[in-house]
């Protein structure tokens, strides 16, 4: 209960996210195909995890060399400062 009569601030907010609505562009495309008599095209299937393999390869390539390249460019004092900042962010110490 709160001071304003016992009602919560978020009583009208949904408890969980809603399901996605169908894409209106895809629906319109399928309608146009049905009217024109064209055969519907099969959508490009992504792997089971839902990630684009090309994007995964690009991200992995940059991620593998990113930290090492950054550390090589930093001075020892900069590396120490970065490590202290990371520890403070992780553990809540200043």
GROMACS elastic network, one bead per residue, 0.5 to 0.9 nm:
[ bonds ]
;  ai    aj funct       b0    kb
    1     4     6  0.82746   500
    1     5     6  0.73968   500
    1     7     6  0.65318   500
    1     8     6  0.72512   500
    2     5     6  0.64500   500
    2     7     6  0.67771   500
    2     8     6  0.72300   500
    3     6     6  0.66636   500
    3     7     6  0.87443   500
    4     7     6  0.68622   500
    4     8     6  0.87435   500
    5     8     6  0.89476   500
    7    10     6  0.85926   500
    7    11     6  0.73193   500
    8    11     6  0.55480   500
    8    12     6  0.89842   500
    9    12     6  0.80684   500
    9    13     6  0.88505   500
   10    13     6  0.52631   500
   10    14     6  0.85024   500
   11    14     6  0.81473   500
   12    15     6  0.89937   500
   13    16     6  0.87693   500
   14    17     6  0.70209   500
   14    18     6  0.82737   500
   17    20     6  0.89964   500
   18    21     6  0.87790   500
   20    23     6  0.86100   500
   21    24     6  0.84607   500
   22    25     6  0.88024   500
   22    26     6  0.78659   500
   22    27     6  0.75453   500
   23    26     6  0.53740   500
   23    27     6  0.63988   500
   23    28     6  0.87937   500
   24    28     6  0.61018   500
   24    29     6  0.85252   500
   25    28     6  0.51123   500
   25    29     6  0.61061   500
   25    30     6  0.86535   500
   26    29     6  0.50353   500
   26    30     6  0.62180   500
   26    31     6  0.86391   500
   27    30     6  0.52224   500
   27    31     6  0.62517   500
   27    32     6  0.87371   500
   28    31     6  0.50682   500
   28    32     6  0.62201   500
   28    33     6  0.86118   500
   29    32     6  0.51842   500
   29    33     6  0.62036   500
   29    34     6  0.86334   500
   30    33     6  0.50280   500
   30    34     6  0.61140   500
   30    35     6  0.86459   500
   30    40     6  0.69888   500
   31    34     6  0.50685   500
   31    35     6  0.61971   500
   31    36     6  0.85940   500
   32    35     6  0.51553   500
   32    36     6  0.60606   500
   32    37     6  0.84082   500
   32    38     6  0.85136   500
   33    36     6  0.52119   500
   33    37     6  0.59171   500
   33    38     6  0.50755   500
   33    39     6  0.68473   500
   33    40     6  0.64626   500
   34    37     6  0.52129   500
   34    38     6  0.64383   500
   34    39     6  0.77422   500
   34    40     6  0.77952   500
   35    38     6  0.78927   500
   37    40     6  0.89412   500
   38    41     6  0.87981   500
   42    45     6  0.84084   500
   45    48     6  0.87856   500
   45    50     6  0.87554   500
   46    49     6  0.77445   500
   46    50     6  0.55003   500
   46    51     6  0.65050   500
   46    52     6  0.63832   500
   46    53     6  0.82450   500
   47    50     6  0.54359   500
   47    51     6  0.64496   500
   47    52     6  0.73811   500
   47    53     6  0.78812   500
   48    51     6  0.79101   500
   49    52     6  0.89341   500
   51    54     6  0.87215   500
   51    55     6  0.75796   500
   51    56     6  0.69886   500
   52    55     6  0.53587   500
   52    56     6  0.62433   500
   52    57     6  0.87541   500
   53    56     6  0.50126   500
   53    57     6  0.61556   500
   53    58     6  0.86877   500
   54    57     6  0.51760   500
   54    58     6  0.63314   500
   54    59     6  0.86968   500
   55    58     6  0.51275   500
   55    59     6  0.61042   500
   55    60     6  0.84439   500
   56    59     6  0.51748   500
   56    60     6  0.59654   500
   56    61     6  0.84515   500
   57    60     6  0.51539   500
   57    61     6  0.60281   500
   57    62     6  0.86878   500
   58    61     6  0.51795   500
   58    62     6  0.63799   500
   58    63     6  0.85400   500
   59    62     6  0.53268   500
   59    63     6  0.59597   500
   59    64     6  0.85651   500
   60    64     6  0.59882   500
   60    65     6  0.87873   500
   61    64     6  0.54884   500
   61    65     6  0.68893   500
   61    66     6  0.86128   500
   62    65     6  0.56626   500
   62    66     6  0.57125   500
   63    66     6  0.51492   500
   63    67     6  0.73120   500
   64    67     6  0.73301   500
   64    68     6  0.79958   500
   65    68     6  0.55705   500
   65    69     6  0.59932   500
   65    70     6  0.85483   500
   66    69     6  0.53188   500
   66    70     6  0.61336   500
   66    71     6  0.86293   500
   67    70     6  0.51268   500
   67    71     6  0.60984   500
   67    72     6  0.85546   500
   68    71     6  0.51567   500
   68    72     6  0.61202   500
   68    73     6  0.87798   500
   69    72     6  0.51320   500
   69    73     6  0.64696   500
   69    74     6  0.89489   500
   70    73     6  0.53270   500
   70    74     6  0.64961   500
   71    74     6  0.52168   500
   71    75     6  0.80105   500
   71    76     6  0.89754   500
   71    78     6  0.89256   500
   71    79     6  0.68794   500
   72    75     6  0.78829   500
   74    77     6  0.79781   500
   74    78     6  0.57014   500
   74    79     6  0.61355   500
   75    78     6  0.51297   500
   75    79     6  0.62504   500
   75    80     6  0.86985   500
   76    79     6  0.50982   500
   76    80     6  0.62399   500
   76    81     6  0.86610   500
   77    80     6  0.51158   500
   77    81     6  0.61806   500
   77    82     6  0.85728   500
   78    81     6  0.50771   500
   78    82     6  0.60669   500
   78    83     6  0.85456   500
   79    82     6  0.50615   500
   79    83     6  0.61007   500
   79    84     6  0.86201   500
   80    83     6  0.50909   500
   80    84     6  0.61817   500
   80    85     6  0.85910   500
   81    84     6  0.51461   500
   81    85     6  0.61537   500
   81    86     6  0.86118   500
   82    85     6  0.50954   500
   82    86     6  0.61521   500
   82    87     6  0.86175   500
   83    86     6  0.50702   500
   83    87     6  0.61281   500
   83    88     6  0.85599   500
   84    87     6  0.50801   500
   84    88     6  0.60998   500
   84    89     6  0.85679   500
   84    94     6  0.85235   500
   85    88     6  0.51045   500
   85    89     6  0.61681   500
   85    90     6  0.85895   500
   85    94     6  0.82018   500
   86    89     6  0.50955   500
   86    90     6  0.60809   500
   86    91     6  0.84841   500
   87    90     6  0.50811   500
   87    91     6  0.58086   500
   87    92     6  0.76227   500
   87    93     6  0.73046   500
   87    94     6  0.86732   500
   88    91     6  0.53517   500
   88    94     6  0.54580   500
   89    92     6  0.54686   500
   89    93     6  0.72525   500
   89    94     6  0.84017   500
   90    93     6  0.80868   500
   91    94     6  0.89409   500
